[in-house]
Amino acid sequence: MRIEIVEGDITRRDVDAIVNAANSSLLGGGGVDGAIHRAAGPELLEACRELRRVRLPGGLPVGAAVATPGFQLAARWIIHTVGPNWHAGERDPGLLASCFAESLAVAQDLGAESVAFPAISAGIYGWDRREVASIAVSTVHTAAPGSVEVVEFVLFGPEMARAFRSALREVG
């Protein structure tokens, strides 16, 4: 699996699947979640409402992942995951690693060959970008082989990109 660091807008990536740093309601929010909902169009909100009604009445748990179609995005699928919120006391690195591992597992189940991840929990949820980068890159780097050939970490801003490049150098 090839890991790439990209600075830019995840909603514009031409990959099989993009990962959404969602909240447990799946009904949209700010940051990456809001941007993905806006770019994918109103069908995404309807699909998420259906998921909540049929499969996830209590919402998506932290560390879990679920897929919807990509609708108006170039990506065929959106994989939604809920990162742990540092400010709410969710400080277990295993929960954060689960977001990346579970999203990758969903991507593999879908047969995706390329996946774009944001820096889950590094924004408003308050995790340190260096810790997010280290956990994200090491989790993806050690994932079992499968259909996914390319993983992009699509990051907003040079500081976040530097943190991920540094983490990538550390894993070799």
N, C-alpha and C positions, 0 to 999 in steps of 0.2 A: 504494500500500500504506500502510495506517495502522499506526503503531507506538504501542503503549500500554505504560505502566509500571504494574505491579500489584504490590502487596505482599500476599503470601499463600502459600497452599499450591497448588503446581502440580497436584497430584493431584485437586484439586477444580474445576479449570477446565473449563467447558463449551465446548470448542473441538474442531475436527476432529482435531487432532494435538497431542500434547505431546512435547517433546524430553527425553530421558533423558540425563543426564550419567553415562554408563555407564563401566565399566571394560572392558578388552579381552576379558575372559572372557564378558561379557554375562550372567553368572550371578548378578547381584545384588551388593550391597555396602552401604556406608553412605550417609549423606546423602540427596541427591535420588534416587539409584539405589535405595537400600533402601526409601525411602518409596514410590516408584513400583511396585516389585516387590510390596510389601505390599498396596498399594491395588488393583493390577490382579488380584491373586489368583494361585494356583499355576499357572494355565494359562500365565502369562507365562514362568515359569521353564521350563516344558516347551517352549514355542515357541522360547525362546532356546537351549535344548539342541539342538533340531532344527536351528536355524540353524547352530550350531557343527558339528553332525554333517554336514550337507549342503553348506553354502556357505562356512563360515568356520572350518575346522578349526584354524587358527592364531590365531583370535580376530579381533576387529574392530580394524583399524589406527587409530592416532591420526589424527584429522582426517576419518575416513570416517564414513558414516552408513548405517543400515539400519532398516527398519520391521518392526514386528509389529502384530498387532491390539491394541486397547486393553483387551480382555477386560472386567473389572469397572469400568473407569473410564468417565466420561462421554465422554471422548475416544474417537473411533473407532480411532485409531492411536497407537502410541508409536514415535517415531523415536529410535533409540539412536545416540549419537555418543560417541567417546572423546576427551576433551580432553587437551592436553599437560600433563604434570606438571612444574611449575617445580622442585620438589625433586629430581627425577630428571634435571635438566639439559635438559628439553624446553622451551626458551625462545624458540622461533621463533614470532613473532606470526602468521606465515602458517599454521602448524598450527592455531592457535586460530581464525583467520578461516575456515579450511576447515571446522571443526566447524559453524559457523553457515551457511556457504554450502552445504555438502553436505546438511545437514539441511533447509534450505529447498528445495533441488533435489528431495530425496526427497518432501517435502510436495507440491510442485508436480506431481511424477509421479503421486502418489496422487490428485490433484485436490482436495486440502485447500484450504479457503478461509480457515481460521483456524488459527494455530499458536501454542503457548505454549512459550517457551524459559526455562530457568533460567540462572543466571550460571555457565556452563560454565568449569571450572578455577579459579573464584574461592574455592572452599572448601578442602578438604583438599589439593588439588593446588597451592595456594600462590600463584597468580597475584594480582597487585594488582587490587583491585576496579575501580579507575579505568581501568586498562589493559584489563581484560575488557570493561567497559562501552563504552569507546571503540571497540574492535575489533568487538564484537557489533553495536552500533547502526550503525556505518558500513558494516559488511558487509551487513546487512539493508537499510539505506537505499539502497545502490547495486545491489541485486539486480535482475536482469532481471524485467520484469513477467511475471506468470503468474496462476495460479489463486488464489494466496494474497492475500487482501484485508486481513487483520488479523494482525499479529504482536504478541503480548503477551510482554513480559519479566516473568516472574513471579518475584519476588524475596523472599528471606527477610530481613526486617529493614530498618529505616529507613536505615541507612548505605549498604547496597547499592542501595536504591531511589534515594537521593540521587545516587549515582554514575551510575546509568543516566539519571536525569532530566537531569543535567548534560551527559552525552554526547549525549542527544537534542537539547538546546538547541543544542549546538555544530554539529550537522548541519543544523539548521533544520527 
